[in-house]
Amino acid sequence: MRIPARAFSPVALCATIIAGCAGAPSPNSPAGAPAAGAAYVRLMHRERAVPGALVTAVRNLGVAFQEERVVARAGPDGRAEITLAPGGWYLSASTDEPGIFGWYGTNPVRIRAGETLEVTIPAVPASPDGSAAATPVPFGEESVSGAVVGDGGAVAGAEVAFYLDAATQFRGPGYLEVETDERGAFETRVSPGRYWLIARRRSGSQPFGPLEVGDDFGFHPGNPIVVRAGERVAVRIPAVRVLKKSGWSGPSTLRTRVSGTIRDAAGRPLAGYRAFLHAKATMLGKPEFVSEPSGTDGAYLIWVDREGTYYLGARAEIGRSREEREMLGLYRGAPDHAVAVRLGAGDLAGRDVMVEAGSAP
């Protein structure tokens, strides 16, 4: 069933969606719409798939008059089959009793005609109202406060990023960021507006790139929150622990792998460097895609889900301003250090990166 969208809050919308599904002959395949691709989705709670969970797929997330939702109900085995048109979709799942919610950590997924994805979404506790409460404050003192909470209690040292929209797919720095204290609590002044809240606690020193095993991730179930003039909004962000390296559940035709070895000028492999793909030839600002740190063999791997021309390099630290004498790595296989990514055209292996002093794109 396709539903015209307003503000996105899967938990709050459950009752509306369920009512809309009543009497529908096919809740996730509109009449006359050809089957394009599919996703089999399970919401996992306490290591078990949740029967009857409501799975929601959203395209053009947060874009007025263009956002589209498709919903499906999980069967007795806890698996929901949802048919989707080709494109990028954000997947989430929720239940009413008890209130739990899950957001797929590698959203958005890329759907292609004739292909099927297997997706598992971890569940966290969530209240039906989205866990946001507003109290009056003097005008000009608007703020957002709250806590990040995981299975083990308060999550200290988490960065809560405020995004204005989904244009960056909730990756990289937000519009503003605030860190939780030892009680997992945070508070920050904001201007009235709409915000998407994402919490990340990283156990390592890298501020960007895929989360590592042991890190924590939280997506506020009531996203996006709205802060009105003269309001202080309190939220609770449930977080899940990352149990395995970030990856893609779909077939390789949905993503292209760019790989190679990071070496110094003498040809020796370098450990601890991250390869990146940048949209700008200057390689300044936030990169589009970043690898895990290279191992002792210098090998790197970048998963790419968007076609285009990117500029390939490597740095020991991602997220801080580049220094004049920094040891920067550059792909030497093209004069402009560029690689062309075409989804479905095969992986790009052997893209070695050389790190040396004084390198600049």
N, C-alpha and C positions, 0 to 999 in steps of 0.2 A: 504494500500500500504506500502510495506517495502522498506526502503531507506538505502543504504550503508552510513555510517556515517563518518563525518569528525569532525571538531570542532562543539560543540553544541551551537547554537544561534537561538532559535525558531523564533525570529522576523526577523533576517537577512535571514533566509532560506525560508520564506513564498513564495517568487516568484518561487524559484526552486521547492518546493513541489507542488505548484499549477500546474506548467507546467507539472510535472511528472504525475499528476493525470489525465490529459486530456486523454479521451478515455478509461480509465481503467474501466472495468465492475464492479469491487468491490473494492473500494479504501482501505478498511481495512481488507480484507479477501483474501489472496493469494490463487490461484487455488490449490486445493488438500490439503490445510491446514485445519484440523478439528477445529471447534469452541471449544475453551478451556474454556474461561471465558470472561466476558465482563465488561465494565465500561460505565455508562451513565454519561456524563460530561457536565456541564453547566459553561460557563464563565459569571460571573455576573458583570455588570457595572451599577452603580447608581441604584441598587436594581432591575435590569432587566436582564434576560438572553439575550445574544447577538446572534441573528441569523447569521448564516454563519461563526461563529468563527472556526478557524482551531485548532483542538486538536491534540497534539503530545504526544505520549508515547515512552519513550526511555528505553531500557534495556542495561545493561553494560555501563552505562553512562561514557563517556570519555575514554574508553578502546580502544586503537588502534586496528582496524581490527575486533573487536568483538561488537562494539556498533551497536545497531539495533533500527530503528524507525518504528513506525506504526502511520499513520495519518488518521484523519476522519474529515469531515466537519459537523458542526452543522446545523440542519434543521431550518425551519421557527420558531419553538418553542424555539430555542436556545439550544436544546439538541443534543449532538453528541453521537452516539453509536459506541464504538470501541471494536473490538474483539482482545483478547490478549492471547498468550500462557501463561501457568503457570509460575510464577516467580515474581521478583520484578521489577516494572516499575515506572519511573518518569513521572509525568503528568504535562503538561503545555498547555496553549492556547493563541492564539493571533489573531489580526485582522490587516488589512492594513489601512483602513480609517474609523474613526480616529485610529491612532496607539495606541492600548492598548495591554497589555500582562498580563498573570496571571500564577503563579507558585503555585502548590498545596503544602500548608505548611507542611503537614505530609507525604510528599514523603520520600521513595518510597512506593507505594501501593503494596500489595501482592495479586496476582491473582491466583485463584484455578479453576480447571476445573468445569464447570457447575454452577459457582457462578457469581453473578452480583453485582457490586458496584455502588452506587450513589455518585457522587463527585461534589461538588460546588467549583469553583475557583474564588476568588475575583480578579478583574482587576485593573491595574494601568496604567497610561500613559506611552508610550514607543515610541521612535522614530524608524523608519525602520532600521537605521544603528546600533542599539544596544546602542546608547548613549556613545560611547567611541571615544576619539579623541587623537591622538599622536602628540607631538611636539618635536623637537630635543633638546637635552641637552648634555653637555659634557659626554664622556664615564666615567662610574663609578658613575654618579649622577642620575641613573635611578630611577624613582619614580612613584607612583600612587596617584593622588589627585581626589577629587570629593566632592559630597554632597549627603546626605540622605534626601529625601523630602517626606512628607506625605500629606494627604488631607488638614491638617491644616498648611502646610508650612514646614519650616526646622525642622528636628528631631535632637535635641541636646542630647548629652549623649548616642548616639548609639554606640555599638561596631561593627566595620566592621571587619569581620574575612576573612582572605585570606586562602583558602584551595587549596592544590596542586592537589587533585583529589577527587573522590566521595567515596573513600574507607570507610570513616566514616559516609557516608550518610549526610554530612554537619552538623553533630552534635558535640557538644563539642568544645574545643578550636581549632582555626585554626593554620596554619603554623606561621602566625603572626597576630596581632590584633592592631587596632588603634581606638581611640574614637573620635567622632565628637565634635566640639566645639559648642558654643551657636548659631552659624549660620548654624549648620548642616554640616559643612565642615570638611574635613580630608585630611591629606597628610602624606605619609610615603615613605621612601627609600626602594627599593626592588631590588633584583637581577633579571636580565633578565629571563623570563620564562612565564609559563602559570598559571593563577590563577582564582579561582572561588570566587566571592565576595558575602558574605551574611551579611546583617545588622540586628542587633537586639537591640532594646532599651527595657530594663527591668525596670519596675516601682518599683520592689521589690529589695531585697538585694542579692538574690540568683543568682550566675553567670551561673549556669547550670540548666538543667531540662526543662520541658515544659514551654512555654510562658504562662503568665497569662493574664486575661482579662485586657485590657488597655495598654498592651505592643505593640510594633511596630515590624514588620518583613519586610525585603526587600531582594529580590533575583535579582541581576543585570540582566536585560533582555539580555545583550550581553554576558553572561557567556559562556565559559571562556574567559577572556581577555588575550591578549598576549602582554607582555612588551619586546621589542627588545632592544638590546644594543644601547645606545645613545638616548633613548626615555623617555619622560614623558607622561604618559597616564592619561587623565582626564575622569571621569565617572560621571554618575548621577544614583543613586539607588532609585527608587520609593519604598515607604513603605506603608503597610496597617496596620490598627489597629486591634488587636485581639479582637473580639467581644464575644467570648465564649471560654471555656476551651478547650485545645487540646484534641482531641479524635480520634477515628477511625470510618470511615464511613462504613466499611465493616462488614460482619457477623463475629460472634465470632470465627468461625473455622479458620479465617485468623490470629487471635491473641489469645494469652493466657493471662488471668488475674491472676496475683499473688497478693494476698491480705491477710490482717491480722491486728493485732493491735500492736502498739509500746508501750511497757510498761517499767517502771523502775523495780528495783530489788524487790520492794514490791508489784508488780503487778498493780500499778496505771498507767492509760493511760497517755501518754505524747503528748503534742501538740507541733507543730512547728518542728518536725523531718521529714526528708525525707528518705524513704526506698530506697535502691538501689540494683541492681544486678550487680555483678562484674565478669568478665571473669577470674580474677586471684584469687587464694586462699588467697594471701596476702592482697587483697583488696586495693592495692596501685595503684595510677594513676586514670585515668578517668573511671568511671563505664559505663557499657553498657546501663543500663536503670535506670531511676530515677522517683520516685513518686512526686506528689504534696505534700506540707507540710501537716502533719497530723493535724487533728482538735482536739477539746477538748476531743473527744472519743478515740484519738490515732489511729484511723483507717487510713490505707494507701491502695493504689491501684497502681499497676504497670502493664502497658500494654507491652507485649513482642511479637515481631514479628519474632524472630529467635530462632530456636531450639538449645538446648545445655544445658550444666551444668553450673550453675551460683552460685555465693556465695552471700548470702543475708545478708545485714546489714542495719544500719541506722545511720545518722549523723544529727546534727543540722545545719551544714553548709557544703555544697558541693562545691568543687572547690579550697579549700586551702589545704596546707599540713597538714597531721594529726599530732597533738601534742601528747606528751607522756602521759599527764594526761587527754586527751580528753575523754568525756563520749561517748563511741562508742556502738552502738547497734549491736547485733549478733543474727542470727536465731539459736535457741537452739534445733530445731527438728532433727538435724543431727550433728554428731561429728565434721564434717568439715564445717558446716553451709551451705551446698550445697542444691540446689533444681534443679531437672531435668525438663526442659520444653520440652514438645512435642506438637506441634501445632495440634489441632484437637482432642487431648486426654482429653480435659476438663480443666477447670480452677483450679488453685491451691489456695484454700482458707484456712484460719486458720493458715497461716505461721506467727506466732507471733514472734516479735523481742524484746529482752530484752536489755535495755540500763543500763550499770553500769560502774563505774570508773575502770580503769585498764584493760578493755576488750581488747583483741587483737586476731586476727585470727591466 
